[in-house]
């Protein structure tokens, strides 16, 4: 497009777009024309146009536009839609791509300085200590979900067994049911085989004590370290299914240990 418009304003258009980082819309407003004319002029002058994502980034950085999500709380339906979308993306991923990502994570860990590894383990240990006092993310989610469904749920219940400091993650008195949320460290050697063996012995002892006192123990095996909203909803649905079965018919002692794998 070789026109008097370009000849007159070419230096201004190039400067405003490439140096001042203004949008074609803003330049068009300055020159009292329309954005498409500015885009055609930039093309004619050989100036690469920014894509939508780059244009938005430039606008945010310059302060002309607000970030579309920063400071805004997502609705529950938005969170669910995003979570389901991510789950579908992962489910449909080719095995080769999953393996590539897994190998990349292992390589990153192997190449990580020992100081960084130690710091990560420290942070993980602090998270475990915090969860023991306040409850983990999934424990809180299950507690809230069951409460909303009308169940009376006691958080970190103690005293189910006399003269014992045994504590269960969640307890439903009306169904005499204890719910334990077991992370990967309960069945994978994340912290070493010796630590895993201790976990397995302690879990078996706890289950035996509860069953012998007439309780049902519902053990949720969470094999995913970084839980999404969908993972937690699936766990809640599986728990509710088992609770309804217990409501209909209280199980005999031989069937009072129920395991759910998320």
N, C-alpha and C positions, 0 to 999 in steps of 0.2 A: 504494500500500500504506500505508494509514493505520492504524498499529498501535501498541500500547503500546511495542513494541521501538524503533520509530523515535522516538516521543515521548521516550523515556528516553535514547536514545543519539545522537540526530541531531547534536548539536553535537560530540560526540566523534568520530563517524564522519567528518563533514565535515573537522574539524581534522586527523585522522590521515591522511586521504586526500589533501587538497589542500595542507596545510602541511608535515606530516611526510613526505609522499610515500610512505606505506606502501601495500602492495598489499592487495587485498580479502582475500587469503589470510591476511596478517599481522593485519589488523583482526579477521577472523573468529576467529583463534586467541586474541586478547586477550579477545574477548567470548564465547568458548566457543560459537561457532555455526559456520555453514558459509559459504563465500565467496559462493555464489549469493544468500544472504539479504542480504549486504552490498551486492552489486551491485544487487539490486532496491531496497534502501533508498536508494542513491545516485541511481538513476533516479527514484525517487519524489520525492526532494529536489531534482531538477533539476541534479544535479552531472554534468558530462560524464565519461564513462568513458574511461580511456586505452586505446589499442589495444595490441596485443601488443608491437609494436616500441617504442612510447613507454614501456610498462611496463618492458621490459627495460632501456632506456636509463636510466630513473630508478633502477632497482635497482642497476645497475652504478655509476652516479655516486654513489649513497649508500654504496657499499661493501658492500651486503648480498649482492650476487651477483658472482661473478667474470665477467670478459668471456669469452664462449664460445670465442673463438679466440686471444686474446692469450697469448703464451708457449707456445702449442701448435704443434708442427711438423706440417704437413699431410703425409699419406702421399702416395706417388707416384700412387696410384690416385685420390685426392681431387683432386690437382693436375690430372690428366688430365681428370677429369670436369668440373671447373670450366672448364678451357681449352676443351674441346669444346663446352660449353654456351655460352660467350661467342662462339665461332666460329659456332655455329649461329644465335645471336641476330643477329650481324652479317650473316650470309648471307641471313637472312630479312627483314632490314630493308628497308623501302620506299625506292626511289631518292630520293624527295622528302625523306625523313628523313635519308638519308646526305648529300644536298646541303645540307640545313639545318645539319647538324653541321659540314660542311666550311666553309661560309660563316661559321659562328660562330667557328671556329678562325682563319680568315683575318682576321676582324674583330678578334678578341682580339689577334692579332699586330700588326695595323695600329695599334691603339690603345695598345699597350704602350709605355711610356717607353723612349727610346733607351738609357738606363742599364741597364734590365732586359734589353733585347735584347743588349746588349754582354756582360752577365753570363752570359746563356744561351749565347752563342757561346763564351765563355771556358770554361764548364763542358763544352761539347761538345768543344772542342779538348783539354781535359784528359782526357776519356774516350777520345779517339782515341789520345793518347799512352800512356795506360794500357793500351789494347788492343794497341798495338804491342809492348809489353813482356810483358804477361801473357796476351794473347789475348782476343778478344771473347767475349761470352756464348755466341753460336752456335758459334764455333770450339771452345770448351771442350765444348759439348754434343755436337757432331759427333765430336770426338776421343774422348770417353768412350763414345759410342754405338758407334763403329766398333771401339774396343778391346774392348768387351764382346762384340762379334760375332766376335772372334778375329783381327782385322786388326792388324798391327804398324803403328802410326801415329807418325810423328815430327812433333813440334810445332815450327813456325817453322823449317823446314829451310833451311840455307844450303849453298853449295858444290856445287850441282847443275851449275852452269856454271863452268868454270875461269876464274880471274882476274876474277871478277865477284861483287859483294856481293848478288846476287839472292837473295831469300828468298821461300819459299812458305809459305802458312798451315799446310797439312798435307801430309804426304808419305807414301805407302805404297810402301816399297821393293820388295816382292814383285811389285807390278803396275806399277812405274815410273810411278806416277800422282801428280801434284801436284793438290791441291784448293785452290782459291782462293775465299774467301767475300767477294764484292763487295757492299758496302753501296750505298745509293742515290747516294752522291757519285761513284760510278764511272760512272753513266750518266744522272744528272739534275743540272742546274745549281744544286745547293743552295748551293754556295759561289761561284757565278758561272760564266759560260761559259768563261772562260780557264782556270780551275782544272779544269773538266770536260775540256777539250781535252787538258790535261796528263795527266790520269788515263787517257784513252783511248789516247794515244800510248804511255804507259808500259806499260799492260796489253797492248797489241798487241806491243810489243817483247819483253816477258817471255814471252808465248805463243810468239813466233817462235823465241826462243832455246831454250826447253824442247823444242819439237817437233823442232827441228833436231838436238837432242842425243838424240833417241829417246824422249822422255817424252810421256806423255799429260797434258794439263791439263784438269781438270774445273772449270769456272768456275760457281759458284753465284751467280746474280743475285738478291740479296735486295732486293726492292722495298718491303719493309715496315720502317719505322723502329723501331717498338716490337714486337718479336717476342714472340709467346705461345709457350707450351709446344707447342701444336699446330703452329704455323708451323715450329718447329725439328724436330719429329718428321716432318713432311711433307718437309722438306729432307733429313733423314737417310734416309728411305725412298727418295727419288729418287736420292740418291747411291749407296746400296747397290744399287739396280737397275742403275745404270750400271757399277758395279764388277763385278757378276756378268757383265755383257756383256763387259767387258774380260778377265775371267778365262777366259771361254769362247773368245774370239778377240781377240787383240791387234790393235787397229786400225792401218791404214796411216797414213802421215804426213798424208794429206789429211783424215783423220777423227779426228785426235788432239786437236782442240779441241772439247770437249763443253760445251755450255751448258745449265744448269738454271735455270729461273725459278721462284722461290717465290711 
